[in-house]
Amino acid sequence: MSALLPYGRQTIEDDDVAAVAAALRDDFLTTGPRVEAFEAAFAEYVGAKHAIACANGTAALHLAMLGLGVGQGEVAIAPSITFLATANCARYVGAEVVFADVDPETGLMTPATLEEAIGRRGRLPVGAVLPVHLRGDLCELPALRKIADNAGAAVVEDACHALGTRTVISDLRATTGDNRWSDLAVFSFHPVKTMTTAEGGMLTTGDALLAQRLRHLRSHGMIRREGADPWWYEMPEMGFNYRLPDVLCALGLSQLAKLDRLVERRRALTRRYEAALAPLAMLARPAARPAWSDPALHLMTVLIDFPLAGRSRRQVVDRLRELGIGSQVHYIPVHRQPYYVSRYGEAHLPGADAWYARCLTLPLFPTMADSDVDRVVAALADALGVRL
């Protein structure tokens, strides 16, 4: 059997190792000049006014809620198809969660599902709406922004899958993270993401005061006043230790410098997948893509008709693994997690359930060869009982 091809893998090259080694030899391993350098370079790349580095994507989501003042007596609306952190960040600050359904073909929150979720919030005001750019495809942000504005809610893009994604809506061009239609966007630099800092996260915003507050909150809530004694600090409100060290920012700067190349390779592999999967279209096809989204896909998710194939998902996953192909499921609907069922009861979100029933994520990362895509699709055909 060939070595297992995982569903995701970091791309670390010699220049990345050299950048980290140089940082290790410098005076600052953390809270040094590479943090601001990484923030400035990231903001320029995505077209944002401000970028705030932090420990990971979950920390970024938590900071977003803290920075916006979302809390008890409010609700946050998140799609059920996402990672746990998108919903959990609201609970960290005492807010309640209302889960929005998703389009069963894209897995994305839509204007209609957001409106429906707002209608289920009861009497509590909506503090934040958290659209998730699942796999790297963008939600219909202008429409979601309008609905959020009407509800008096902030918009926080969970863009952890979508670094490098572009969109054109009504002749308006945007890049994920430029905050054209959001108060904040959050990113993750986990190893399987489009670029990595090993662990790490980033927030972007167009609001200078909010950016300043987020920087304070990521470092215990401490502030230093101009003209004060050099050792002096104050804590007007409690924050957290969510800093991203210089060593990891060094890796981030190196990765960011090659991000266009990594993104283009993902796009090329995606095109090859789409062509190779065409013969399996009756049983398995790539998740649908919104017309406005030009994604740098983080995940190659296919939707499979398991009953028609006469196989369970577990059987397909096990057979793929026997053939050396790793896979994953993104995601189990969060509204079905025991914690949320216990808190809110059973929710009826048919789009999320339909997505979950069919989704399977196949390998996608820049160091894959074209032949790896062919190998994956051939293995999937075998697992589904199809002769190509």
N, C-alpha and C positions, 0 to 999 in steps of 0.2 A: 504494500500500500504506500502511496506517495505521502510525503509529509502533509500534515493537516494545514489547509489553507483557511486561516481564520476569517471571520466576517469583517474585521477591521484590524489595522496595524499602523503604528507610527512610522514615519519616514525620518530617520536620523542619519545624517551624512557627516563626513569628516569636518565640514565647516561648523556644524552644530556642536560637535565634540570640542573643537578648538575654541569656540565662543564660550562654552561653559568652563573650560580649563582656564581661559584668560580671566574670567570672573572670579574663579576660585583663588587666583593669585593676587587679586586686588584687595584693597583695604576693606571694601564693603561687600559682605555676603548678603545683607538685607538692608532695606531703607536707604539705599544709595542711589547714585545717578542713573543706573540702568532702568530703574522703575519709571522715572519721568521720561526717559528716552523711549522706552517701549510704549508708554501711553501716547506720546506725541506721534510716533510712527504709526501706531494702530489707528488713531483718530484721523490721520491724513489718509491712510489706506481706505477707510470706509467712508470718508467724507463727513465725519462728525466734528462738532466743535470741541467736545471734551470726552476724554476716555479715562476711566478709573480702573486700574488693575486690582485684582483681589485673588483670594486663595483658590477659588474654584467656581464653577458655574452655580452651584447651590448657594454659596456665599453671595454671589452676585444677585441672585433672586432675593435672598433675605435682605441684603442691603437696599435693594430696590423698594421693598415694602417699608423698611425703616425710613429711607430717605424721603419717600412720598407721604409718610405719616399714616399709612394704612394700619388699622388696628381694630380693637374691639368695637362692636356695634356696627361693623361694616362687613360687606362680602367682597370676595374676589372671585372673578369668573375665569375658569380655566377649562380647556378641553379635556375630556376624559382620556384621549389617546395622547399620552405624553409620559415622561418619566415622573416619578413620585415627587421630585423636588418642586415642580411647577405649582402643584397644589399645596405641598407642605409649607412653602415659604409664607403663605397666608396664615396658616395655623401658628407658625413661629411667632407672629406678632398679635395673635389673638383674634384675627379676622376669621369669618366663616367662609366656606368654599361652596360655590354653586358650579356644578359641572355642566359644561356645554357639550352637546352632541357634536359629531363631526360628519363631514361628507364621507360616506362609506367607500368611495373610490379614491379619494386623496388622503383621508385621515385628518383633514384640516377643519378647524373651526370656520364657519361661514357666517355671513351677516344674518341669515335666517336662524341658525342655531344659537347665535349670540342673543338675538332678540328673544328667542324662546327661553333661554336661560335667565335673562333679566326678568322675564315674566314670572319665574319661579322663585325669585329672591325673597318674597314676602315684603315686609315693611322696611327692611334694612337697606341703607344706601349702598351703592356699588362704589367701593374704593378704587378698584383696579380691574382692568380686563387684561388677560395674559394670553394673547394669541401665540401659538407654537408653530414655528415654521418647520413642520415635521419633515424629516429626511433631507431638508434643504430647500424644499419648495415654499414659496412665500404665500401667506394668507392674503386675502383681499383687504389690505390694510386701509385704503381710503374709506371704504364702506364701514369697516369695523371702527375706525376712528370717529366717524360721524355718529354712529350709534353710541359709542362710549361718551362722546361729548354731550349728547342728549341726556345721558344718564348721570352726567356729572362725574365721570370716572376717568382716571388716568389710564394710559395704554402703555403696557410694558411688554415689549416683544421678547419672547423666549426664542432667541436666535442661536441657541447653542448648536444647532445642526446646520446653520445657514451662512457661515462666513464665506464670502466670495460670491454669494447669490445676487443676481441683479433682477430688476423688474421694470416693465414699462406698462403703466396704466394711464389711459386717457392722455397719451403722448407725454406723460411725465416719467422721466427716467430716475431710478433710485437704486441705491446700493444698500444691502442689509446693514443696518447699524448707523445710517446717516440721520435717523430720527425725523425724517420728513413727515411721518404720520404717527410718531410715538413720543412719549415723554422720556422713555428709557428703552434701551435694548441691552440684552445680556448675552454673553458668549461664554463658551467653555473651551478650554484647551486640554481636555483629557486626551490621552494618547490616541484614541481611535478617531478623534475629530479631524477637521480639515488641516489644522496645524496644532502643534502641541507645545506646552511648557512643562510636560510631565503631569502636573496638576496645575490648574490656574483658571482664572476667569477674568472677564472684563465687562464693564458697563460703559455705554455711551449715552450722552445727552446733549441737548442744545442749551441747557439751562446752567449758567455759570454758578449760581448760588446752590443749586442742587448738587452740582459736581463737587463743590467745596464741602458741602455737608457729608456727602458720601465718603470723601477722603478722611474726614474726621471720624465717621462711624466705623470705618474699616480698621482704625487704630485706637480702639478703646473709647472713642468719643473725645479724645484729647484735642485741645486747641492751644496754640501758643500765640500770644499777643505781641504785635510789633512794639519794640521799645521796652519790653519786660526783661527781667533778669534772664540770662541765657539758660538757666536751669528750670525756669518757671513753666508750668503747664496747668491747665484747668480742664475739668470734665463737666460741662454744662448738662450733658446727657450721656447715658451709658451706651457704649459701643462694643465692638468685638475685635479680637485679633484676627483680622481677615487679610493681612498684608500678603503680598506676593514677593518673595525674596529676589534680590538682584541676580542670583545665580540662575533662577528660572526665567527672569526677564531677559537675561543674556540669550538663553535658548529661544525665547520668544522673538527677539530681534532677528536672530539668524533664520528662524522659520519664516517670519514675515517677509524677509527679503526674497524668499523663493516661493511665496504663496501663489503667485500667478502661475508658475509652472506646475505646482501641485494641483491647483484648481483645473487647469487645462487637461492634465492627465486624468483626473476624475471625469471630466466631461467626455474625453475620448473613450474611456472604458464604459461609460454609460451608453454612449452611442453603439458601441460594439454589443453590449448586453441587449439593447433594444432590437438590434438586427438578429442576434442569435436566438432570442426568445420567441421571435415571430412564429416559427412552426409549432410552438406549444400554446398558442394564444387561446385555444379552447379550454385549456386546463390552467395555464399559468401565464400571467402577463404583468409587466411593470405597473406599479401604482400609477393612477392617472395624474397628469400634470396640468395645472391651471394654465390657461393661455397666456397670462401675464408674467409667468415665472420663468426666468432663465437661471436654473439652479446650478450650484456647485454641489452635487449630491454628496451628502455624508453617508447615506444608507441606500443600498440597492434593494428595495423592498418589492417583492412580487406578491400578487394576490392569486391564490391557488384555490381552485374548486376541489377540495379534498373529497367530498362525497362522490363527485363525478369520476374522479380518479380511482375511487374505491380504496383509498388509503387514508389513514389518519395523519395528522401533522406529525405526531411522534414517530410514526413509521417512516415518513419522508425524512425527518431530521436524522433518525438513526441510520437510514440507508446512505444519506449524504455523508455522514461521518465515516461509515465503513469505506466509502470511496474517497476519503481524504478531504472532504469539504465541510468547513464549519458554517454554522448558520445561527440565527438568533431571531427572537420575536420582539417587535417594537410596535405596540406595547400591550401588556395586560391592561384593560381599562381601569383607570385609577378609581372610578366610582365603585368598582367591585372589590376594592381592597377592604379587608375586614375592619380596619380602623374607620374608614369612611362609611361603610355600611352600618356599623355600630352607632356612628354619630348622626347620620342623616337618613338611614333606612335605604331600602332598595330604590334605585332610580331606573327609569326606563329610557335608555339611550340607544335606540336600535342601530343608528349609524356606527357608533363605537363598537357595539357587539358584532356587527357585520364585518367591520374592518378586522377586528381581532380574530374572528373565525377563519379568515383567509390569509392573513399576512405572514410572510416569512422573509427574513433579510438574508441576502446572499453576500459573499465576499466583495468588498470594494475598497481599495486603497491604492495609492499612487505607484507603489513598487510592484504591483501585479503586472504580469506580461499579458499581451493580447491572448496568447494561448491559454492562460489561466481562465479567462472568461469562457472560452470554448469548452474547457474541461469542466467548469462549473455547470454550464448549461447541459452538457452531455450527462453529467451525473444527476442533474435534476430530472432530465427525461427518463433516465433509468429508474430513479426513485418513484416516478409517477407511472411507470410501466409503459412508456412511450418509446417506440423505436424511431430514431431520427434517420 
